[in-house]
């Protein structure tokens, strides 16, 4: 097998090649010009905006459900709002894209309120940390872990990659520590163990500021035999002023059927 040249051993080469092939196949405007449905910004009211990050965070958003920092930048550019609600449901992705989104949110002059609507894991935790306030749904999950990557090369390249991962981890630990006020040793232990947290656990550790309260549906009044009988009899009572001879044949049949149902129900109440 012919060995690849040094210029083709780096992963950046293959990312660049993949980007070129995607552009040739789909076209720049078609792939990169459209606003994806899972990422958009809308105005809830005057000077109150909502930004949704629902999907994988990646540098190259080719597939459905993928989000990039560039898209977030374009969405926020020129936005005139005093309050931005960021709704997040993402399993994570690229650590650097996540950090870029974190920086973009931190730089906003508007108040940024985050809402974890499902899962926030891995790199998706960084946009969440970029919010001024962070609220989590009761059944959501918050996950942190050590950074990882794929690399091909000799032992020297592998060791260099491991050193880079350690530096990335140090930056992650610093961000988590700043949000939670936990010790560096505690955060490192959680990251090493790949820690999954419920909303209550994330609140206790300080990763989120509050848990969203579920809106309770209005209770329907209890159904009793009297209320059921009254409901059934209403159509029949409404027709008392009608003369049978004047009713169309179809209405006469319908009224007769309702009367029979009412009679049957009353007999059941008597026997019970």
GILINBEL-V901918 format. One record per helix or strand. SS is the DSSP state (~ for helix, > for strand). FROM is the first residue (numbers start at 0). LEN is the number of residues. If there is no record, write none. Layout:
# GILINBEL-V901918
SS&FROM&LEN / SS&FROM&LEN
This chain:
# GILINBEL-V901918
~&5&3 / ~&10&16 / ~&27&5 / >&40&5 / >&47&7 / >&55&2 / >&65&2 / ~&68&8 / >&82&8 / >&92&1 / ~&94&12 / >&110&11 / ~&123&6 / >&132&4 / >&140&4 / ~&154&26 / ~&183&9 / >&194&3 / ~&198&7 / >&209&2 / ~&224&13 / ~&243&3 / ~&248&23
